[in-house]
Amino acid sequence: MPPIIVFMTTASKREAQRIVQTLLEKRLIACANILGPVESRFRWQDKINRAKEFLVLMKSDQKLFQELSKAVKERHSYDVPEIVAVPIEAGFKPYLEWLETTLAISGES
């Protein structure tokens, strides 16, 4: 299974930092970038909304996605948090090797 980039938004930088710290400690992500604030526009409960959020880009592996999603949901302030993954199709080989050895799946083949 390929490595992935997981997108998540949070209501505050502090929330993003807290969730990222937990995911790093559990080795569910190798690293994260916290960006923002960003302006988000979305439809929620049949209304168009706008919010300032923080966008988090996390590097992980598809094998860890379910556990990662569960850990995020347990700690996130939103009822329906954004937890979306896209596969990394290609990358710098030493970086991809570092990802694999850093995550909880290291040692698996």
N, C-alpha and C positions, 0 to 999 in steps of 0.2 A: 504494500500500500504506500502511496506517495506521501511525502511531507505536505503539510497544508498551511495556509495562512487563514487564521480565524479573525473575523471582524466582530467587534462588540462595541456598543455605545453605552455610556453611563451618564448619570445625571450630574456627577461632579468628578473632579480630578482625584479627590480623596477616595471616592468609591472605586475608581479605576485602579489606583495604586494598591488599595487593600485587596481587591480581587486578583490582580496580577501577582502580588506577593504570595498569596496562597497557592496559586497555580504553579509558580516557580518552586515553592517549597515542596509541592507534591510531584514535581517533575512532569507536569502535564503540558507545560510549555517550556521552550528553551530560552525565549526572549520575547519582549513586547515593546512596542512603541506606543506612547500615549500622546495623542495629538489633540490640540484644541485650546480653547473651545471652538467647536464647529457649529454652524447653524444647521439644524435638521428641520425638515418639513415632512409631515406625514399625516396620514388619515388614521384617526383612532376614535372608536366609538361614534362613527359616522360624522365626525367633524374633522376639518383640516386644521392641523396644529403646527406650531413652530416652537422650537426649544433650542437652548444652548446646551450642547452635550460634549462629551469627550469621546473621541474615536480611538479605539485600541486595536492595534494590529498585532496578533500573536502568532508565533511560529510553533507548530506542533506536528503531529503525525495523525493520519486518519485513524489509526488503531486506537488513539486516545480520545477521539472526538466525543464519544458518548460520556465518558467519565469527566472530561473537561466541561461539557455542557451541563452536566448535573452539578458539578462544583460551582459553576457560574450561577446557575439558577438558585442554588441554596443561599448565595451571598448577595444577589442582585436586588436592587430596590424596585425594579420594574416588574409588573405582572407577567409581561411577555418580552423578555430581553432579546435584543438582536444577538444571535449567536450563529454566524454564517461562515462556512468554510469553503475555500477554493483550493484546488490542488496546485502545488508548485510543479509545473511541467518541466522546468529545467532550472539549473542554478550552478553556481561556482562549486565544484566538487568538494573542496575542503570545507566550505560552509555547510553543505548538505551532510557531510560526514560528522561535523561538529554537532549539528542538530540531532542526528541519530544517537550519538554517544551521550548527549546531555539529557535526553528524555527518558522517561520511565521504561521505555521499550528497549533500551540499550541492553545488549546481551542476547536479544532475540535475533533470529535470522530467518 
